[in-house]
Amino acid sequence: MTDDQNHITIEPGKRGGKPCIRSMRITVYDVLEWLASGMSETEILEDYPELTQDDIRACLAFAADREHRLSTIAPA
């Protein structure tokens, strides 16, 4: 599994403090939105050659971890 800490960065002055990929201006949300709209990993990598397959997997891992943390603190 990819260690998303090496791929996901949060900087207060960049993209409103949203989680970004390796200090670029591409956010985790951007990648998740592209995947949700039906873009394949290959299409994303062709359109954004600065990204890697590990970056995309780190976005998925980051989102899964965030969802897991939210579900464990939500009231029953």
mmCIF file of the N, C-alpha and C atoms, coordinates in Angstrom:
data_MODEL
# 
_entry.id   MODEL 
# 
loop_
_atom_site.group_PDB 
_atom_site.id 
_atom_site.type_symbol 
_atom_site.label_atom_id 
_atom_site.label_alt_id 
_atom_site.label_comp_id 
_atom_site.label_asym_id 
_atom_site.label_entity_id 
_atom_site.label_seq_id 
_atom_site.pdbx_PDB_ins_code 
_atom_site.Cartn_x 
_atom_site.Cartn_y 
_atom_site.Cartn_z 
_atom_site.occupancy 
_atom_site.B_iso_or_equiv 
_atom_site.pdbx_formal_charge 
_atom_site.auth_seq_id 
_atom_site.auth_comp_id 
_atom_site.auth_asym_id 
_atom_site.auth_atom_id 
_atom_site.pdbx_PDB_model_num 
ATOM 1   N N  . MET A 1 1  ? 0.840   -1.184 0.000   1.00 0.00 ? 1  MET A N  1 
ATOM 2   C CA . MET A 1 1  ? 0.000   0.000  0.000   1.00 0.00 ? 1  MET A CA 1 
ATOM 3   C C  . MET A 1 1  ? 0.887   1.250  0.000   1.00 0.00 ? 1  MET A C  1 
ATOM 4   N N  . THR A 1 2  ? 0.416   2.277  -0.676  1.00 0.00 ? 2  THR A N  1 
ATOM 5   C CA . THR A 1 2  ? 1.162   3.526  -0.795  1.00 0.00 ? 2  THR A CA 1 
ATOM 6   C C  . THR A 1 2  ? 1.106   4.319  0.504   1.00 0.00 ? 2  THR A C  1 
ATOM 7   N N  . ASP A 1 3  ? 2.215   4.898  0.878   1.00 0.00 ? 3  ASP A N  1 
ATOM 8   C CA . ASP A 1 3  ? 2.268   5.771  2.042   1.00 0.00 ? 3  ASP A CA 1 
ATOM 9   C C  . ASP A 1 3  ? 1.862   7.167  1.590   1.00 0.00 ? 3  ASP A C  1 
ATOM 10  N N  . ASP A 1 4  ? 0.608   7.547  1.847   1.00 0.00 ? 4  ASP A N  1 
ATOM 11  C CA . ASP A 1 4  ? 0.109   8.824  1.334   1.00 0.00 ? 4  ASP A CA 1 
ATOM 12  C C  . ASP A 1 4  ? 0.811   10.027 1.957   1.00 0.00 ? 4  ASP A C  1 
ATOM 13  N N  . GLN A 1 5  ? 1.508   9.866  3.060   1.00 0.00 ? 5  GLN A N  1 
ATOM 14  C CA . GLN A 1 5  ? 2.224   10.990 3.667   1.00 0.00 ? 5  GLN A CA 1 
ATOM 15  C C  . GLN A 1 5  ? 3.333   11.507 2.762   1.00 0.00 ? 5  GLN A C  1 
ATOM 16  N N  . ASN A 1 6  ? 3.862   10.663 1.889   1.00 0.00 ? 6  ASN A N  1 
ATOM 17  C CA . ASN A 1 6  ? 4.896   11.096 0.958   1.00 0.00 ? 6  ASN A CA 1 
ATOM 18  C C  . ASN A 1 6  ? 4.310   11.768 -0.276  1.00 0.00 ? 6  ASN A C  1 
ATOM 19  N N  . HIS A 1 7  ? 3.013   11.666 -0.462  1.00 0.00 ? 7  HIS A N  1 
ATOM 20  C CA . HIS A 1 7  ? 2.371   12.182 -1.661  1.00 0.00 ? 7  HIS A CA 1 
ATOM 21  C C  . HIS A 1 7  ? 1.408   13.326 -1.377  1.00 0.00 ? 7  HIS A C  1 
ATOM 22  N N  . ILE A 1 8  ? 0.791   13.332 -0.220  1.00 0.00 ? 8  ILE A N  1 
ATOM 23  C CA . ILE A 1 8  ? -0.237  14.325 0.095   1.00 0.00 ? 8  ILE A CA 1 
ATOM 24  C C  . ILE A 1 8  ? 0.341   15.377 1.034   1.00 0.00 ? 8  ILE A C  1 
ATOM 25  N N  . THR A 1 9  ? 0.215   16.635 0.627   1.00 0.00 ? 9  THR A N  1 
ATOM 26  C CA . THR A 1 9  ? 0.718   17.740 1.439   1.00 0.00 ? 9  THR A CA 1 
ATOM 27  C C  . THR A 1 9  ? -0.409  18.736 1.688   1.00 0.00 ? 9  THR A C  1 
ATOM 28  N N  . ILE A 1 10 ? -0.320  19.410 2.815   1.00 0.00 ? 10 ILE A N  1 
ATOM 29  C CA . ILE A 1 10 ? -1.292  20.451 3.153   1.00 0.00 ? 10 ILE A CA 1 
ATOM 30  C C  . ILE A 1 10 ? -0.512  21.701 3.522   1.00 0.00 ? 10 ILE A C  1 
ATOM 31  N N  . GLU A 1 11 ? -0.725  22.760 2.741   1.00 0.00 ? 11 GLU A N  1 
ATOM 32  C CA . GLU A 1 11 ? -0.059  24.032 2.975   1.00 0.00 ? 11 GLU A CA 1 
ATOM 33  C C  . GLU A 1 11 ? -1.142  25.107 3.088   1.00 0.00 ? 11 GLU A C  1 
ATOM 34  N N  . PRO A 1 12 ? -1.161  25.852 4.198   1.00 0.00 ? 12 PRO A N  1 
ATOM 35  C CA . PRO A 1 12 ? -2.230  26.821 4.424   1.00 0.00 ? 12 PRO A CA 1 
ATOM 36  C C  . PRO A 1 12 ? -2.447  27.809 3.270   1.00 0.00 ? 12 PRO A C  1 
ATOM 37  N N  . GLY A 1 13 ? -1.400  28.247 2.598   1.00 0.00 ? 13 GLY A N  1 
ATOM 38  C CA . GLY A 1 13 ? -1.547  29.248 1.549   1.00 0.00 ? 13 GLY A CA 1 
ATOM 39  C C  . GLY A 1 13 ? -1.794  28.691 0.162   1.00 0.00 ? 13 GLY A C  1 
ATOM 40  N N  . LYS A 1 14 ? -1.892  27.381 0.035   1.00 0.00 ? 14 LYS A N  1 
ATOM 41  C CA . LYS A 1 14 ? -2.063  26.767 -1.281  1.00 0.00 ? 14 LYS A CA 1 
ATOM 42  C C  . LYS A 1 14 ? -3.426  26.100 -1.374  1.00 0.00 ? 14 LYS A C  1 
ATOM 43  N N  . ARG A 1 15 ? -4.195  26.499 -2.380  1.00 0.00 ? 15 ARG A N  1 
ATOM 44  C CA . ARG A 1 15 ? -5.522  25.941 -2.645  1.00 0.00 ? 15 ARG A CA 1 
ATOM 45  C C  . ARG A 1 15 ? -6.395  25.931 -1.385  1.00 0.00 ? 15 ARG A C  1 
ATOM 46  N N  . GLY A 1 16 ? -6.262  26.998 -0.602  1.00 0.00 ? 16 GLY A N  1 
ATOM 47  C CA . GLY A 1 16 ? -7.092  27.141 0.592   1.00 0.00 ? 16 GLY A CA 1 
ATOM 48  C C  . GLY A 1 16 ? -6.811  26.119 1.670   1.00 0.00 ? 16 GLY A C  1 
ATOM 49  N N  . GLY A 1 17 ? -5.606  25.558 1.665   1.00 0.00 ? 17 GLY A N  1 
ATOM 50  C CA . GLY A 1 17 ? -5.244  24.576 2.689   1.00 0.00 ? 17 GLY A CA 1 
ATOM 51  C C  . GLY A 1 17 ? -5.768  23.183 2.413   1.00 0.00 ? 17 GLY A C  1 
ATOM 52  N N  . LYS A 1 18 ? -6.295  22.960 1.203   1.00 0.00 ? 18 LYS A N  1 
ATOM 53  C CA . LYS A 1 18 ? -6.796  21.630 0.851   1.00 0.00 ? 18 LYS A CA 1 
ATOM 54  C C  . LYS A 1 18 ? -5.622  20.674 0.635   1.00 0.00 ? 18 LYS A C  1 
ATOM 55  N N  . PRO A 1 19 ? -5.836  19.385 0.880   1.00 0.00 ? 19 PRO A N  1 
ATOM 56  C CA . PRO A 1 19 ? -4.784  18.405 0.643   1.00 0.00 ? 19 PRO A CA 1 
ATOM 57  C C  . PRO A 1 19 ? -4.418  18.365 -0.844  1.00 0.00 ? 19 PRO A C  1 
ATOM 58  N N  . CYS A 1 20 ? -3.140  18.543 -1.139  1.00 0.00 ? 20 CYS A N  1 
ATOM 59  C CA . CYS A 1 20 ? -2.636  18.557 -2.510  1.00 0.00 ? 20 CYS A CA 1 
ATOM 60  C C  . CYS A 1 20 ? -1.659  17.411 -2.719  1.00 0.00 ? 20 CYS A C  1 
ATOM 61  N N  . ILE A 1 21 ? -1.352  17.172 -3.976  1.00 0.00 ? 21 ILE A N  1 
ATOM 62  C CA . ILE A 1 21 ? -0.411  16.111 -4.316  1.00 0.00 ? 21 ILE A CA 1 
ATOM 63  C C  . ILE A 1 21 ? 0.983   16.702 -4.441  1.00 0.00 ? 21 ILE A C  1 
ATOM 64  N N  . ARG A 1 22 ? 1.894   16.218 -3.608  1.00 0.00 ? 22 ARG A N  1 
ATOM 65  C CA . ARG A 1 22 ? 3.312   16.597 -3.625  1.00 0.00 ? 22 ARG A CA 1 
ATOM 66  C C  . ARG A 1 22 ? 3.537   18.091 -3.814  1.00 0.00 ? 22 ARG A C  1 
ATOM 67  N N  . SER A 1 23 ? 2.835   18.894 -3.075  1.00 0.00 ? 23 SER A N  1 
ATOM 68  C CA . SER A 1 23 ? 2.975   20.352 -3.084  1.00 0.00 ? 23 SER A CA 1 
ATOM 69  C C  . SER A 1 23 ? 2.594   21.004 -4.414  1.00 0.00 ? 23 SER A C  1 
ATOM 70  N N  . MET A 1 24 ? 1.971   20.239 -5.303  1.00 0.00 ? 24 MET A N  1 
ATOM 71  C CA . MET A 1 24 ? 1.468   20.830 -6.541  1.00 0.00 ? 24 MET A CA 1 
ATOM 72  C C  . MET A 1 24 ? 0.121   21.487 -6.241  1.00 0.00 ? 24 MET A C  1 
ATOM 73  N N  . ARG A 1 25 ? -0.474  22.079 -7.247  1.00 0.00 ? 25 ARG A N  1 
ATOM 74  C CA . ARG A 1 25 ? -1.768  22.715 -7.072  1.00 0.00 ? 25 ARG A CA 1 
ATOM 75  C C  . ARG A 1 25 ? -2.928  21.782 -7.415  1.00 0.00 ? 25 ARG A C  1 
ATOM 76  N N  . ILE A 1 26 ? -2.631  20.516 -7.620  1.00 0.00 ? 26 ILE A N  1 
ATOM 77  C CA . ILE A 1 26 ? -3.660  19.510 -7.876  1.00 0.00 ? 26 ILE A CA 1 
ATOM 78  C C  . ILE A 1 26 ? -4.066  18.923 -6.530  1.00 0.00 ? 26 ILE A C  1 
ATOM 79  N N  . THR A 1 27 ? -5.369  19.000 -6.226  1.00 0.00 ? 27 THR A N  1 
ATOM 80  C CA . THR A 1 27 ? -5.843  18.523 -4.926  1.00 0.00 ? 27 THR A CA 1 
ATOM 81  C C  . THR A 1 27 ? -6.287  17.067 -4.988  1.00 0.00 ? 27 THR A C  1 
ATOM 82  N N  . VAL A 1 28 ? -6.380  16.480 -3.814  1.00 0.00 ? 28 VAL A N  1 
ATOM 83  C CA . VAL A 1 28 ? -6.941  15.142 -3.687  1.00 0.00 ? 28 VAL A CA 1 
ATOM 84  C C  . VAL A 1 28 ? -8.354  15.149 -4.266  1.00 0.00 ? 28 VAL A C  1 
ATOM 85  N N  . TYR A 1 29 ? -9.106  16.189 -3.956  1.00 0.00 ? 29 TYR A N  1 
ATOM 86  C CA . TYR A 1 29 ? -10.482 16.302 -4.459  1.00 0.00 ? 29 TYR A CA 1 
ATOM 87  C C  . TYR A 1 29 ? -10.505 16.296 -5.988  1.00 0.00 ? 29 TYR A C  1 
ATOM 88  N N  . ASP A 1 30 ? -9.576  17.006 -6.630  1.00 0.00 ? 30 ASP A N  1 
ATOM 89  C CA . ASP A 1 30 ? -9.520  17.026 -8.094  1.00 0.00 ? 30 ASP A CA 1 
ATOM 90  C C  . ASP A 1 30 ? -9.425  15.599 -8.633  1.00 0.00 ? 30 ASP A C  1 
ATOM 91  N N  . VAL A 1 31 ? -8.489  14.838 -8.101  1.00 0.00 ? 31 VAL A N  1 
ATOM 92  C CA . VAL A 1 31 ? -8.260  13.472 -8.580  1.00 0.00 ? 31 VAL A CA 1 
ATOM 93  C C  . VAL A 1 31 ? -9.488  12.601 -8.319  1.00 0.00 ? 31 VAL A C  1 
ATOM 94  N N  . LEU A 1 32 ? -10.062 12.704 -7.133  1.00 0.00 ? 32 LEU A N  1 
ATOM 95  C CA . LEU A 1 32 ? -11.249 11.906 -6.817  1.00 0.00 ? 32 LEU A CA 1 
ATOM 96  C C  . LEU A 1 32 ? -12.416 12.280 -7.727  1.00 0.00 ? 32 LEU A C  1 
ATOM 97  N N  . GLU A 1 33 ? -12.559 13.559 -8.023  1.00 0.00 ? 33 GLU A N  1 
ATOM 98  C CA . GLU A 1 33 ? -13.627 14.023 -8.909  1.00 0.00 ? 33 GLU A CA 1 
ATOM 99  C C  . GLU A 1 33 ? -13.434 13.465 -10.326 1.00 0.00 ? 33 GLU A C  1 
ATOM 100 N N  . TRP A 1 34 ? -12.181 13.460 -10.807 1.00 0.00 ? 34 TRP A N  1 
ATOM 101 C CA . TRP A 1 34 ? -11.913 12.907 -12.138 1.00 0.00 ? 34 TRP A CA 1 
ATOM 102 C C  . TRP A 1 34 ? -12.259 11.425 -12.186 1.00 0.00 ? 34 TRP A C  1 
ATOM 103 N N  . LEU A 1 35 ? -11.867 10.695 -11.155 1.00 0.00 ? 35 LEU A N  1 
ATOM 104 C CA . LEU A 1 35 ? -12.182 9.267  -11.110 1.00 0.00 ? 35 LEU A CA 1 
ATOM 105 C C  . LEU A 1 35 ? -13.690 9.043  -11.041 1.00 0.00 ? 35 LEU A C  1 
ATOM 106 N N  . ALA A 1 36 ? -14.374 9.827  -10.217 1.00 0.00 ? 36 ALA A N  1 
ATOM 107 C CA . ALA A 1 36 ? -15.823 9.694  -10.070 1.00 0.00 ? 36 ALA A CA 1 
ATOM 108 C C  . ALA A 1 36 ? -16.569 10.039 -11.360 1.00 0.00 ? 36 ALA A C  1 
ATOM 109 N N  . SER A 1 37 ? -15.994 10.924 -12.161 1.00 0.00 ? 37 SER A N  1 
ATOM 110 C CA . SER A 1 37 ? -16.649 11.310 -13.418 1.00 0.00 ? 37 SER A CA 1 
ATOM 111 C C  . SER A 1 37 ? -16.424 10.280 -14.514 1.00 0.00 ? 37 SER A C  1 
ATOM 112 N N  . GLY A 1 38 ? -15.605 9.258  -14.219 1.00 0.00 ? 38 GLY A N  1 
ATOM 113 C CA . GLY A 1 38 ? -15.399 8.182  -15.174 1.00 0.00 ? 38 GLY A CA 1 
ATOM 114 C C  . GLY A 1 38 ? -14.043 8.166  -15.853 1.00 0.00 ? 38 GLY A C  1 
ATOM 115 N N  . MET A 1 39 ? -13.185 9.121  -15.533 1.00 0.00 ? 39 MET A N  1 
ATOM 116 C CA . MET A 1 39 ? -11.840 9.085  -16.116 1.00 0.00 ? 39 MET A CA 1 
ATOM 117 C C  . MET A 1 39 ? -11.080 7.887  -15.561 1.00 0.00 ? 39 MET A C  1 
ATOM 118 N N  . SER A 1 40 ? -10.331 7.239  -16.414 1.00 0.00 ? 40 SER A N  1 
ATOM 119 C CA . SER A 1 40 ? -9.497  6.129  -15.959 1.00 0.00 ? 40 SER A CA 1 
ATOM 120 C C  . SER A 1 40 ? -8.169  6.687  -15.446 1.00 0.00 ? 40 SER A C  1 
ATOM 121 N N  . GLU A 1 41 ? -7.437  5.855  -14.715 1.00 0.00 ? 41 GLU A N  1 
ATOM 122 C CA . GLU A 1 41 ? -6.101  6.263  -14.267 1.00 0.00 ? 41 GLU A CA 1 
ATOM 123 C C  . GLU A 1 41 ? -5.239  6.633  -15.467 1.00 0.00 ? 41 GLU A C  1 
ATOM 124 N N  . THR A 1 42 ? -5.339  5.859  -16.516 1.00 0.00 ? 42 THR A N  1 
ATOM 125 C CA . THR A 1 42 ? -4.543  6.122  -17.718 1.00 0.00 ? 42 THR A CA 1 
ATOM 126 C C  . THR A 1 42 ? -4.874  7.488  -18.301 1.00 0.00 ? 42 THR A C  1 
ATOM 127 N N  . GLU A 1 43 ? -6.160  7.824  -18.379 1.00 0.00 ? 43 GLU A N  1 
ATOM 128 C CA . GLU A 1 43 ? -6.562  9.132  -18.914 1.00 0.00 ? 43 GLU A CA 1 
ATOM 129 C C  . GLU A 1 43 ? -6.045  10.274 -18.044 1.00 0.00 ? 43 GLU A C  1 
ATOM 130 N N  . ILE A 1 44 ? -6.123  10.096 -16.738 1.00 0.00 ? 44 ILE A N  1 
ATOM 131 C CA . ILE A 1 44 ? -5.623  11.135 -15.824 1.00 0.00 ? 44 ILE A CA 1 
ATOM 132 C C  . ILE A 1 44 ? -4.121  11.319 -16.027 1.00 0.00 ? 44 ILE A C  1 
ATOM 133 N N  . LEU A 1 45 ? -3.392  10.225 -16.096 1.00 0.00 ? 45 LEU A N  1 
ATOM 134 C CA . LEU A 1 45 ? -1.941  10.302 -16.255 1.00 0.00 ? 45 LEU A CA 1 
ATOM 135 C C  . LEU A 1 45 ? -1.550  10.889 -17.612 1.00 0.00 ? 45 LEU A C  1 
ATOM 136 N N  . GLU A 1 46 ? -2.349  10.654 -18.632 1.00 0.00 ? 46 GLU A N  1 
ATOM 137 C CA . GLU A 1 46 ? -2.088  11.254 -19.940 1.00 0.00 ? 46 GLU A CA 1 
ATOM 138 C C  . GLU A 1 46 ? -2.352  12.758 -19.916 1.00 0.00 ? 46 GLU A C  1 
ATOM 139 N N  . ASP A 1 47 ? -3.450  13.162 -19.243 1.00 0.00 ? 47 ASP A N  1 
ATOM 140 C CA . ASP A 1 47 ? -3.810  14.587 -19.167 1.00 0.00 ? 47 ASP A CA 1 
ATOM 141 C C  . ASP A 1 47 ? -2.927  15.365 -18.197 1.00 0.00 ? 47 ASP A C  1 
ATOM 142 N N  . TYR A 1 48 ? -2.420  14.690 -17.177 1.00 0.00 ? 48 TYR A N  1 
ATOM 143 C CA . TYR A 1 48 ? -1.600  15.332 -16.142 1.00 0.00 ? 48 TYR A CA 1 
ATOM 144 C C  . TYR A 1 48 ? -0.324  14.506 -15.952 1.00 0.00 ? 48 TYR A C  1 
ATOM 145 N N  . PRO A 1 49 ? 0.627   14.635 -16.877 1.00 0.00 ? 49 PRO A N  1 
ATOM 146 C CA . PRO A 1 49 ? 1.838   13.796 -16.833 1.00 0.00 ? 49 PRO A CA 1 
ATOM 147 C C  . PRO A 1 49 ? 2.710   14.025 -15.598 1.00 0.00 ? 49 PRO A C  1 
ATOM 148 N N  . GLU A 1 50 ? 2.465   15.106 -14.872 1.00 0.00 ? 50 GLU A N  1 
ATOM 149 C CA . GLU A 1 50 ? 3.224   15.332 -13.637 1.00 0.00 ? 50 GLU A CA 1 
ATOM 150 C C  . GLU A 1 50 ? 2.767   14.403 -12.512 1.00 0.00 ? 50 GLU A C  1 
ATOM 151 N N  . LEU A 1 51 ? 1.614   13.759 -12.690 1.00 0.00 ? 51 LEU A N  1 
ATOM 152 C CA . LEU A 1 51 ? 1.114   12.809 -11.698 1.00 0.00 ? 51 LEU A CA 1 
ATOM 153 C C  . LEU A 1 51 ? 1.659   11.415 -11.978 1.00 0.00 ? 51 LEU A C  1 
ATOM 154 N N  . THR A 1 52 ? 1.653   10.600 -10.938 1.00 0.00 ? 52 THR A N  1 
ATOM 155 C CA . THR A 1 52 ? 2.053   9.202  -11.064 1.00 0.00 ? 52 THR A CA 1 
ATOM 156 C C  . THR A 1 52 ? 0.915   8.309  -10.588 1.00 0.00 ? 52 THR A C  1 
ATOM 157 N N  . GLN A 1 53 ? 1.020   7.042  -10.904 1.00 0.00 ? 53 GLN A N  1 
ATOM 158 C CA . GLN A 1 53 ? 0.036   6.085  -10.423 1.00 0.00 ? 53 GLN A CA 1 
ATOM 159 C C  . GLN A 1 53 ? 0.036   6.058  -8.892  1.00 0.00 ? 53 GLN A C  1 
ATOM 160 N N  . ASP A 1 54 ? 1.196   6.185  -8.286  1.00 0.00 ? 54 ASP A N  1 
ATOM 161 C CA . ASP A 1 54 ? 1.274   6.233  -6.820  1.00 0.00 ? 54 ASP A CA 1 
ATOM 162 C C  . ASP A 1 54 ? 0.539   7.458  -6.259  1.00 0.00 ? 54 ASP A C  1 
ATOM 163 N N  . ASP A 1 55 ? 0.580   8.581  -6.971  1.00 0.00 ? 55 ASP A N  1 
ATOM 164 C CA . ASP A 1 55 ? -0.155  9.769  -6.528  1.00 0.00 ? 55 ASP A CA 1 
ATOM 165 C C  . ASP A 1 55 ? -1.659  9.483  -6.484  1.00 0.00 ? 55 ASP A C  1 
ATOM 166 N N  . ILE A 1 56 ? -2.157  8.838  -7.525  1.00 0.00 ? 56 ILE A N  1 
ATOM 167 C CA . ILE A 1 56 ? -3.590  8.516  -7.590  1.00 0.00 ? 56 ILE A CA 1 
ATOM 168 C C  . ILE A 1 56 ? -3.959  7.556  -6.469  1.00 0.00 ? 56 ILE A C  1 
ATOM 169 N N  . ARG A 1 57 ? -3.147  6.566  -6.255  1.00 0.00 ? 57 ARG A N  1 
ATOM 170 C CA . ARG A 1 57 ? -3.423  5.609  -5.166  1.00 0.00 ? 57 ARG A CA 1 
ATOM 171 C C  . ARG A 1 57 ? -3.338  6.283  -3.805  1.00 0.00 ? 57 ARG A C  1 
ATOM 172 N N  . ALA A 1 58 ? -2.434  7.240  -3.662  1.00 0.00 ? 58 ALA A N  1 
ATOM 173 C CA . ALA A 1 58 ? -2.336  7.975  -2.397  1.00 0.00 ? 58 ALA A CA 1 
ATOM 174 C C  . ALA A 1 58 ? -3.605  8.785  -2.155  1.00 0.00 ? 58 ALA A C  1 
ATOM 175 N N  . CYS A 1 59 ? -4.195  9.342  -3.200  1.00 0.00 ? 59 CYS A N  1 
ATOM 176 C CA . CYS A 1 59 ? -5.453  10.080 -3.063  1.00 0.00 ? 59 CYS A CA 1 
ATOM 177 C C  . CYS A 1 59 ? -6.566  9.154  -2.584  1.00 0.00 ? 59 CYS A C  1 
ATOM 178 N N  . LEU A 1 60 ? -6.626  7.969  -3.169  1.00 0.00 ? 60 LEU A N  1 
ATOM 179 C CA . LEU A 1 60 ? -7.636  6.998  -2.744  1.00 0.00 ? 60 LEU A CA 1 
ATOM 180 C C  . LEU A 1 60 ? -7.410  6.560  -1.302  1.00 0.00 ? 60 LEU A C  1 
ATOM 181 N N  . ALA A 1 61 ? -6.160  6.318  -0.934  1.00 0.00 ? 61 ALA A N  1 
ATOM 182 C CA . ALA A 1 61 ? -5.848  5.916  0.438   1.00 0.00 ? 61 ALA A CA 1 
ATOM 183 C C  . ALA A 1 61 ? -6.177  7.041  1.417   1.00 0.00 ? 61 ALA A C  1 
ATOM 184 N N  . PHE A 1 62 ? -5.874  8.275  1.029   1.00 0.00 ? 62 PHE A N  1 
ATOM 185 C CA . PHE A 1 62 ? -6.161  9.429  1.872   1.00 0.00 ? 62 PHE A CA 1 
ATOM 186 C C  . PHE A 1 62 ? -7.663  9.546  2.104   1.00 0.00 ? 62 PHE A C  1 
ATOM 187 N N  . ALA A 1 63 ? -8.447  9.412  1.031   1.00 0.00 ? 63 ALA A N  1 
ATOM 188 C CA . ALA A 1 63 ? -9.902  9.506  1.147   1.00 0.00 ? 63 ALA A CA 1 
ATOM 189 C C  . ALA A 1 63 ? -10.467 8.358  1.978   1.00 0.00 ? 63 ALA A C  1 
ATOM 190 N N  . ALA A 1 64 ? -9.940  7.157  1.782   1.00 0.00 ? 64 ALA A N  1 
ATOM 191 C CA . ALA A 1 64 ? -10.412 6.009  2.556   1.00 0.00 ? 64 ALA A CA 1 
ATOM 192 C C  . ALA A 1 64 ? -10.117 6.193  4.037   1.00 0.00 ? 64 ALA A C  1 
ATOM 193 N N  . ASP A 1 65 ? -8.927  6.693  4.340   1.00 0.00 ? 65 ASP A N  1 
ATOM 194 C CA . ASP A 1 65 ? -8.557  6.928  5.732   1.00 0.00 ? 65 ASP A CA 1 
ATOM 195 C C  . ASP A 1 65 ? -9.443  7.998  6.362   1.00 0.00 ? 65 ASP A C  1 
ATOM 196 N N  . ARG A 1 66 ? -9.703  9.064  5.613   1.00 0.00 ? 66 ARG A N  1 
ATOM 197 C CA . ARG A 1 66 ? -10.566 10.133 6.128   1.00 0.00 ? 66 ARG A CA 1 
ATOM 198 C C  . ARG A 1 66 ? -11.976 9.592  6.382   1.00 0.00 ? 66 ARG A C  1 
ATOM 199 N N  . GLU A 1 67 ? -12.493 8.805  5.465   1.00 0.00 ? 67 GLU A N  1 
ATOM 200 C CA . GLU A 1 67 ? -13.822 8.208  5.630   1.00 0.00 ? 67 GLU A CA 1 
ATOM 201 C C  . GLU A 1 67 ? -13.848 7.286  6.847   1.00 0.00 ? 67 GLU A C  1 
ATOM 202 N N  . HIS A 1 68 ? -12.805 6.493  7.010   1.00 0.00 ? 68 HIS A N  1 
ATOM 203 C CA . HIS A 1 68 ? -12.730 5.593  8.162   1.00 0.00 ? 68 HIS A CA 1 
ATOM 204 C C  . HIS A 1 68 ? -12.728 6.380  9.469   1.00 0.00 ? 68 HIS A C  1 
ATOM 205 N N  . ARG A 1 69 ? -11.932 7.451  9.509   1.00 0.00 ? 69 ARG A N  1 
ATOM 206 C CA . ARG A 1 69 ? -11.875 8.267  10.726  1.00 0.00 ? 69 ARG A CA 1 
ATOM 207 C C  . ARG A 1 69 ? -13.215 8.912  11.014  1.00 0.00 ? 69 ARG A C  1 
ATOM 208 N N  . LEU A 1 70 ? -13.917 9.375  9.974   1.00 0.00 ? 70 LEU A N  1 
ATOM 209 C CA . LEU A 1 70 ? -15.233 9.982  10.185  1.00 0.00 ? 70 LEU A CA 1 
ATOM 210 C C  . LEU A 1 70 ? -16.248 8.956  10.699  1.00 0.00 ? 70 LEU A C  1 
ATOM 211 N N  . SER A 1 71 ? -16.189 7.750  10.171  1.00 0.00 ? 71 SER A N  1 
ATOM 212 C CA . SER A 1 71 ? -17.156 6.735  10.576  1.00 0.00 ? 71 SER A CA 1 
ATOM 213 C C  . SER A 1 71 ? -16.896 6.243  11.995  1.00 0.00 ? 71 SER A C  1 
ATOM 214 N N  . THR A 1 72 ? -15.665 6.355  12.478  1.00 0.00 ? 72 THR A N  1 
ATOM 215 C CA . THR A 1 72 ? -15.383 5.885  13.840  1.00 0.00 ? 72 THR A CA 1 
ATOM 216 C C  . THR A 1 72 ? -15.727 6.936  14.890  1.00 0.00 ? 72 THR A C  1 
ATOM 217 N N  . ILE A 1 73 ? -15.889 8.197  14.473  1.00 0.00 ? 73 ILE A N  1 
ATOM 218 C CA . ILE A 1 73 ? -16.257 9.232  15.451  1.00 0.00 ? 73 ILE A CA 1 
ATOM 219 C C  . ILE A 1 73 ? -17.718 9.642  15.353  1.00 0.00 ? 73 ILE A C  1 
ATOM 220 N N  . ALA A 1 74 ? -18.429 9.142  14.327  1.00 0.00 ? 74 ALA A N  1 
ATOM 221 C CA . ALA A 1 74 ? -19.828 9.497  14.154  1.00 0.00 ? 74 ALA A CA 1 
ATOM 222 C C  . ALA A 1 74 ? -20.667 8.850  15.254  1.00 0.00 ? 74 ALA A C  1 
ATOM 223 N N  . PRO A 1 75 ? -21.649 9.603  15.753  1.00 0.00 ? 75 PRO A N  1 
ATOM 224 C CA . PRO A 1 75 ? -22.514 9.017  16.795  1.00 0.00 ? 75 PRO A CA 1 
ATOM 225 C C  . PRO A 1 75 ? -23.364 7.881  16.236  1.00 0.00 ? 75 PRO A C  1 
ATOM 226 N N  . ALA A 1 76 ? -23.621 6.896  17.059  1.00 0.00 ? 76 ALA A N  1 
ATOM 227 C CA . ALA A 1 76 ? -24.395 5.729  16.625  1.00 0.00 ? 76 ALA A CA 1 
ATOM 228 C C  . ALA A 1 76 ? -25.866 6.011  16.585  1.00 0.00 ? 76 ALA A C  1 
# 
